[in-house]
Amino acid sequence: MSTPTQPLDIEEETVEIESPAARLTGVLAYPLIGRPKRAALIVGPHPLMGGRLENNVVRQVGRGLAERAFATLRFEFDDASAAPDVMAEFWRTGHAPDDPQRAVDSRAALDWLSSVCTGPILLIGYSFGASLLAGLLNERSSGVVLIGATFAQHDYRALAANSVSKLVIAADNDFATPMTTTEQWVATAADPKRLVVMPAAEHFYRGHEGRIVEEILQWLPR
């Protein structure tokens, strides 16, 4: 599938996604002209860590790939509890009690995207969202992109063992995951895989959003 060399004009629609425990809000982005032949689901950060629709990375990746002939879906998790004890546990471990619901929400979003788009679906996870991708893999998965993956906080062994094509984008000074941890995970992960390290970046990738899109486009499984 060829990728347009120039950005396309896009439309963004706010959509509602039914999840077993909540109704989620999402944004479906797609080119104004032509029918997208591939799609991408973008799973964002934990809601206690800025996991919102307008998160800089989530929004730019969704829009940037839509401008290159994808249909993309980004969505907002149901609100997480921000009680002091929950926040203390989250900062200590990277986990919150209702995290299993985040996996359910992600599957609901994938099911919704699968129902409206044909063709392969690229799974993209940023921060906490990357930890949910293994549970989303199916016969339509064309590859996975892990941006600022939380290898130090969550279990990525199932994804490492899978032969799906993997792109890992990491910042050279990410406070959430040391570079040595990322490199160790990539070294033991099944092929095919690619690691891209962004110098002068950090976990929030401010100012580097455009390069993330370009790295995804250059890597795309054909």
Disulfide bonds with the S-S distance in Angstrom:
none
